[in-house]
Amino acid sequence: MNDILDGLIAAFWLVVSLDPELIQISLRSLQVTITAVAIGCLIGVPFGAYLAVQRFRHRRLVISIINALMGLPPVVVGLMVYILLSRSGPFGVLGLLFTPTAMIIAQVIIVTPLITSIAHQAMRELWAEYHDLLISLNTTKWQRIKTLIWDGRRNLLTAGLAGFGRAIGEVGAIMIVGGNIDQVTRVLTTAIALETGKGDFALALGLGFVLIALSMIVNITIHSLSRTERDGRW
Amino acid sequence: MMRLIFTMMISVWGTFAVADSMRLAVTTSFDNSGLADVLLPQIKADIGLDVQLLVVGTGQALRLGAAGDVDAVLVHSRAAEDAFIADGHGTHRTEIMYNDFVIIGPQSDPANVRSTASAAAALSAIAQSQAVFVSRGDDSGTHKAEIALWDDVAFGPWYRALGAGMGATLNTASAMNAYTLSDRASWLNFANKGDLQILFSGDPKLFNQYSLIPVNPAKGSGINHTQALALEGWFLGKTAQQMINTYKIMDQPLFVYNDNSSTQ
């Protein structure tokens, strides 16, 4: 129990003293995760809406595969991205291994199926409601997708936040492709793993509390900016 | 929308590696000892080289070197290093410093390791008493050293192979009140000792040599061999010798510098 108290105290001092290293790794955590989630949304949201609107052969199979990919083990994703980006691998010439870009690539692979799947669920229900109207207005497929995305934007927010939640706390993949290099690829989760390894539980827990707080701040900010959960709105 | 995409591209671009830097894969003991935090700023000041550390076990460090993903490795497992050079992955091997392994265990010492005369006898005593021993189990230098020390003993449920780094292994040993083998530097710098202490040390078989191996530049176009040689040059200099020999934790020296002057 004392360790938890020490962790809270460590977190308090890290934040109050505006520890430059803490600020740097926190910003890097946000940079990597937000970029990955933004790219994941750009791919996942239109794809999810398309899966709801369009009927094609093997559609069910595609949906099942995407749902299954939600459970992709991050360590395996990390290892695969490592092998691809390694200098002896096919994309080695790009020199991306052990950079934040490599971490973003790994996280995009991890969050995109999750965002696609949640987006598809939300769009499917909305499509059932809008189906007759949009068909009778003789809209094009792209117009239908745009309407669904716009009217379902609050549900899509959940998809984005779920992706953010999975990515910000992820350590397995980014440890392998980022390498946890000080000043270059160290983020909150890998720093926590490092401090745990040194036996400095107070600092590790302190960083953990900072991570939890950061995640809450991002969620609350996005909710308040998009005015959900307010009077008369859903 | 365009602005969002633009911002994203900027943030991706902003992440490319800087010039005059090199990547060095080191063993966890080098970093956990705290020596890296002292040496790296001095290297930066002396030769303007930004050394990016990848802290992994010796096995993984050599894998990274063989794939050409790092420019040099600093490891501690003689047999694996010789194989690495024989396979053409590294150019040459330079001995930098050494320390020793120590056998850590609970203060109560149920296997009576304190009274044994050699490292092998100490481990045999642990095996005979079936006291819990945690092993790194991750193909690291420390793990290889530990495997070489065991006589023919019957391994049973008392032997727990973790597959984890030195710090994580010490954490586990501390929580289970178990025996384990650690390098002296990691142990001295470890913050969560609990009831554990050094029970055996001093056998010549526990000698632990660290060497620097520049990765063969033929392994890939991106390998920064010039900087790897510059780093080697710095390690062979007087500053490195003085800093490594005087680095202490709790008044205990952690590493001894190899005197390379006779071979130069």
Interface residues (C-beta under 8 A of the other chain):
Chain A: Q31 T35 A38 I39 S86 R87 S88 G89 G92 V93 G95 L97 F98 T99 P100 T101 I104 G179 N180 I181 D182 Q183 V184 L194 T196 G197 K198 G199 D200 F201
Chain B: L4 M8 S11 V12 T15 F16 A17 R23 T28 N32 Q52 L53 L54 V55 A66 A67 G68 D69 G165 M166 G167 A168 L170 N171 S174 N189 F190 A191 N192 K193 K219 G220 S221 G222 I223
